[in-house]
Amino acid sequence: MTFNLLNYNEICHFIDKNSRKPVKIVAVSKNHPFSEIKKAIDSGIRIFGENRVQEASDKFLEIKKRYKDIELHLTGPLQTNKIKLALKLFEVIQTLDREKLAKELSKNQSIIKNKVFFIQINTGKESNKSGVYPEDAKKFIEYCKCDLNIPVKGLMCIPPQKEKPKIHFEVLKNLAKISKLDHLSMGMSADFKEGILSGASYIRVGTKIFGDRF
């Protein structure tokens, strides 16, 4: 459970060698203490991801007062009763995954217009995962953007563990192209290379940077 700058730099080097476009690393700090996040900040990292709104609040409310350039991404599920706090904390919400959540978010137009939203696609159609099924994606994206005026900028997915991630990244890429979305959040510690090679604009890396969670 120690921040590893060498691993972070190796990821940066892989991006420089293999990607034709900028790829941003979201350092997922879920379940890691302030001391490790501080090491990452001191090393120049400014984009972080958290999976739980309350945990993010406990850690990052004070951090963001001290470091104004921190960009915080929500990379885990968002409950509707946590929307107000989430909009206060996060610049990017990567897990817009259902109509009820979209409707509640749309009630905060003055705030959400300055945020970035990704729609989570359940590319593997797994019952234990959140996300819109691929065949419903285009309609849901249009609903969020046109009917609810939510600034959707990209798509996100978490491939099934036992399947080749590249297949799912290609599905996400094609869906984004159909809906004319510029950003793709795909690739984590185990498959970030495939994500980068498939055209990711964001990768979400936790264990490889911070070590195992406690």
N, C-alpha and C positions, 0 to 999 in steps of 0.2 A: 504494500500500500504506500508506494513512494512515487512521486512525480518523476518521470523519466524524460529528461530533455533530449537525450540521445535518440530515443525512439521517435519523439516528435520531429526532430530534425531529419530523421530518415524518411518519415512520411512526406515532409516538405520536399526533400530531394526527389522522391518518387514522383511527386506531382510535377516538379520542374522538368523532369525527363520525359514524362509520358502523357501529359495533358496539354491540349492545344488551347485551353481556356482556363481562366482562374478557377481554382478549387479552394474553397474555404473549409478549414478544419474546425468542427465544433467539438471542443474538449468537454466530454460528458463527465461531469464531476459528481454525479449521483453517489451518495453514500460515502463521499470523501470529505474530510474536515477542512476547515478554513486554512490550516497550516499548509496543506498540499496545494490548495487553490492559490494561496499566496505565492508559493514557489513558481507556479505556472505564470501568474501575473508578472512576477519579477523577471521572468524569462521572455516576456513580451507577448504572451498569449492574451487575447482580448475577447475571444468568442467562446462562450461556455454553454453547455446544455445541462438541463436538469429535468428529471422525470416526474417529480412531484412538486406541486405548487407550494405546499406548506414548507417542505424542506428547503426549497429555493428561497422562500421568504426568510426563513431563519438564518440562512447564510448570506444571501446576496443583497438584502436591503441595506445593510451597513457597508458591504463591499462597494456597491454602486454609488454610495455617497462619497466614498474616497476616490474611486476610479470612474470618472464620468464617461470614459470611452468603452466601458464594458458593454458587449452585446450578448444578451441572454436569450437562449432558445428553449422553449418547452418541447421536450422530445418524448414525453409520456402523456398518458390520457388526461384530458381536461374534463372535470366534473362541472356541471352548470352552476353549482353553488360556489365554485371557486373562480368564476369568470372575472369578477371585479378585481380580486387580488392578482390574478394572472395578468390582466391588462396593465396593472400597475408595475409589474415586475419585468415582463418579457417584451422584448422588441419583436421577436419572431415566435409564432406558434405553429409548430410543424404537424400538429395532430388534430386538425379539423376533420372529423370522421363521421358526422351524422347530422341529420336535419335539425333535430332538437337543439343541438349545440349551436349550429349555424344561426338559427332563429334568435337565440338568446344573445349571441355575439352581436347580431345586427341591431340590437336595441341600444348599442353604445357607439353610434356612428361618429360622434365627435372624437372618440378615442381610437377606434379601430382604423380610421383613415390614415393614421400615422404608424400603423403596425404592418407586419408582413405575415401572411398566412399561407401554409402549405396544406393541401388536402392529403390525408393518409389513405393510400390505396392498399387494400388487402389482396395483393397479387396472387397469393396462394389460396385464397378463399378459405382460410382456416377459421374454424368456429371459436377458437380460443384467442383470436387476435381482433383488434379493432380495425376499422377501415372500410372504405367503400369498395365494393366489388368492381372489377375492371369494366364489366358491361354497363354498370350504372354511373361510371365516372364522368362521362361527358355531360350527361344531364345534370348531375349534382354540381359540377363545376360551373355550368351556366346558371344554375339556380343561385348559387352563392354569389357569383359575380354580378349578374344582371338583376335578379329579383331582390337580393338582400344587400347589394352594394358592399360586399366584403372584398377587400383587396387581396385576392388569391394570386400568388406569384409563382407557385410551383407545386410539385407533388413529392410525396415521401412514401417509402415502403420499407418493410422488414421481411425479407424472403424467408420461407420455411427453412429450418435448420438442415434438413436432410436432402434438400434439392440444390441444384447448381444456381447460385445467385444471379449469374449472367442472364439466365432466361427471364427472371423476374425484373431485372434492371432494364432489359429490352422492352418488356411490356410497359413499364413506367415511362420510358423514353418515348415510346410510340403514343401513349395517351397524352403526354405533355405536348407532343407535336400536333396532335389533332386539335387540342384546345388552345394552342398557341401560348403555352406557358414556357417561360425561359429557364426556370430553375428546377433542379432535381436533387433531392436529398436521398442519397443511397450509398450504402457501404458503411460498415462498422469495423471494429477491431479485427474481426476474422476475415472480412471480405472487402476491405477498403480499396485494395488494388483493383479488384474487379469493378467496383463502383467508379473509380477514376477512369479506368479504361473504357467504361461504358458511357461516359459523358456526365458524371456527377458534377454538380456545382457546389454541393456541400457533402462532406462525409462526417459521420458522428462517431467519434473515437473516444472510448473511455478506458477500458482495461489496458490497452497498449500504451497509453500515456500515463495513467495513474496507478496501474497495477490492479490486483484483485480487490474487489469491494469487501468491506467487513460486514 
